[in-house]
């Protein structure tokens, strides 16, 4: 895709903000494998962060809440999400769940089949806790 002509008239500082960042999945995966479950930070931007989660092992998250929005997108398999009010929903490939800031929730993977999900957080959150066993 070509940039519109007016982009070329912007200052060099703005121009640098338009440059994309590439994350090579295979390069991240080499250093971040966990037995039975993989958790990776795909992107850490100023306004959002993206996490990748995959695995076959049973993986229930503890009920929790946080200061940011979360969008969970199921790419493969099934997950059960539970809201703070006890509402449960089984998500399948392509389904999404949105959690508002401070909304109590948890996500479960039964371990019956592989599951892959992407989590988008806004504003960005630190992914350090994902990377520690």
Secondary structure, DSSP 8 states (H G I E B T S, - for coil): ----GGGGGS-HHHHHHT------HHHHHHHH--TTEEEEEEEE-SS-EEEEEEESS-EE--SB--SSEEEEEEEES-EEEEETT--EEEE-TT-EEEE-TT--EEEEE-SSS-EEEEEEEES----HHHH--
